[in-house]
């Protein structure tokens, strides 16, 4: 029987056309909200203050800078760019 890649890996774009995207580990996040202030084009917060991260690729330089600033400032290190 052939082994297949997990679904999340199979859907990731690869190669020179692939753009990274901002991701969050919700199990680690404390809902501080610094990320939403540093990356307002990419992150909104829900009614409890937890981030809702846009799944769009970071194609523009401004989006990438916002994402990197939010990742650096996260006190729990729950954000990452992949």
C-alpha positions in Angstrom: 0.0 0.0 0.0 1.4 3.4 -1.0 2.0 6.0 1.7 0.5 9.4 1.1 1.5 12.8 2.5 -0.8 14.3 5.1 -3.4 16.6 3.6 -1.9 19.8 5.0 1.4 19.0 3.3 -0.1 18.0 0.1 -1.9 21.4 -0.3 1.1 23.5 0.4 2.6 25.2 -2.7 6.2 24.6 -3.4 8.8 26.0 -5.7 9.7 29.5 -6.8 6.1 30.7 -7.0 5.2 29.8 -3.5 4.8 32.7 -1.0 4.9 32.2 2.7 1.9 32.9 4.9 1.4 33.9 8.5 0.3 31.1 10.8 -0.6 30.8 14.5 -0.5 28.0 17.0 -3.8 28.6 18.9 -2.8 26.3 21.7 0.0 28.6 22.6 -1.7 32.0 22.1 -2.8 33.9 25.2 -4.8 36.5 23.2 -2.6 39.5 24.2 -3.3 41.3 20.9 0.0 42.9 20.1 0.0 41.1 16.8 -3.2 42.7 15.6 -1.7 46.2 16.3 1.5 45.4 14.4 -0.1 43.6 11.4 -3.6 45.2 11.0 -3.8 44.1 7.4 -3.3 40.5 8.3 -4.7 40.0 11.7 -8.0 40.8 13.4 -9.2 39.8 16.9 -12.3 38.0 18.0 -14.5 39.2 20.9 -12.1 37.6 23.4 -9.0 39.2 22.0 -7.7 36.1 20.2 -6.2 36.7 16.8 -7.8 35.7 13.5 -5.0 35.3 11.0 -5.6 35.9 7.3 -4.7 32.8 5.2 -3.6 34.9 2.2 0.0 34.5 1.0 2.5 37.2 2.0 3.1 38.4 -1.6 3.5 42.1 -0.9 6.6 43.4 0.9 4.4 45.4 3.4 2.5 42.3 4.3 5.7 40.4 4.9 7.1 43.2 7.1 4.0 43.4 9.2 4.0 39.6 9.6 7.7 39.5 10.7 7.1 42.4 13.2 4.1 40.5 14.7 6.1 37.3 14.9 9.0 39.0 16.7 6.7 40.8 19.2 4.6 37.8 20.1 5.2 37.2 23.8 4.3 33.5 23.6 5.9 32.9 20.2 2.6 31.5 18.9 3.0 33.2 15.4 5.2 32.0 12.7 5.7 32.4 8.9 5.7 29.3 6.8 
